[in-house]
Amino acid sequence: MKTYGGLWGVAVATVLVWAVGCGDDASKASPTNKGGTGGSVGTGGEKMAADGGSADDTGGKTDTTGGTASGGASVGGSTASGGEGGGSVDGAGGEPSLTFQSMPAGIELSLDAASQAAGFTLTSASISQDSTTDLFYTEWYGELHNGTKQTQCLIAVTGDFQNAAGQTVIKLDTYAKGAAYKLTSSKVTAPCMAAGENVPLWTNNIPNMALPLSSIKKLVVKVTPLTSPAAVLHPSTPTLPPVIKAYSATHKSWQISGSATATADIYNASLEFWGKSGAFYVDSAKVFHLDNLLNGQVWAFDTAPLGLKTVTLTSMVTYFSFIDGLKGAAPRVALDEKASAFIALRDEAFALHDAALKRRAQYRQSLGQ
């Protein structure tokens, strides 16, 4: 994975591009009742905010409408250490230590020195592998905590799962999710997280053999953020009232439906749902509105027949992503160096996520789902 700490200082030639830009993806947290973090129970479902907005005015409370909390007997109250020096993980500025939980239980979390000093940590991580007649499918879910004092965007995360001898069992790269923010002059949104916020991590791989996951004793994590104190929650984020969740025994998934209302003219919009069972993220689902979504227009969505593949859905967060303005209406514009560098990084982040989605689809197709 590349290093982006000095991204804004990189000399990038000014380029002329169409303002249409990159694909779609996700984000969390913010003001009024625009999309963002997961919310309190609402009529017919739960109060949700969306990617690029914030929890609505009832707050970002965890809901329990999907079932009872379940961490399972295998959930570990695992230890956490900073870098190679050990000790508890404390956030920057004297934040209290957070308990790290792992599945399988007993995995030690180790942060590289820079990540620990900045105030990042994981509150949970799960690693699993399933096999079909055609392939082995390995999946990593995590939850990242921003203990820094600043907004962080397009956060690259590397997870090195090691055995007791320090040998790598599997190493995975991903980018954190987060709310839709306005970061530069670009019309595309950026997934960011505010100080003190938690967001999901997810990726996967299809190795050519079964992995000894039971031998994993340590998770070494490196977090590389794009620190963006000037970033703001995107003012064009749609509003999202309570959504409806319905469990399908046939598909063994929670189908999500509802409607979002545009607060400005946007297009290439997506809305992503991330579900948790107990302390762990377990699945995500996504809906799209790729055409123009005009200011005041209502977008009705439904993930059926599929949705979040879990029996117990303890809580959920939602994230929007979109392009500001109308499709095909934007004039040709010159992007400054910062916007050009941002778009290149955003493209890389979304390409990693899209590749993971394709691997998951390949795995589920192999299962006949």
Secondary structure, DSSP 8 states (H G I E B T S, - for coil): ----TTGGGS----EEE-TT----------STTBS-SEEEEETTEEEE--TTS---TT------TBS-----TT-B---EEETTT-S---BTTTB-----EEESTT-EEEE-HHHHHHTEEEEEEEEEEEE-SS-EEEEEEEEEEE-SSS-EEEEEEEEEEEETTS-EEEEEEEE---EEEE-SS-SB-EEEE-TT-EEEEEEEE--SS---GGGEEEEEEEEEEEE-TT-EE-TT--B---BEEEEETTTTEEEEEEEEE-SS-EEEEEEEEEEEETTEEEEEEEEEE-S-B-TT-EEEEE-TT--B--S-B-EEEEEEEEEES-TTTS--EEE-HHHHHHHHHHHHHHHHHHHHHHHHHHHHHHTT-
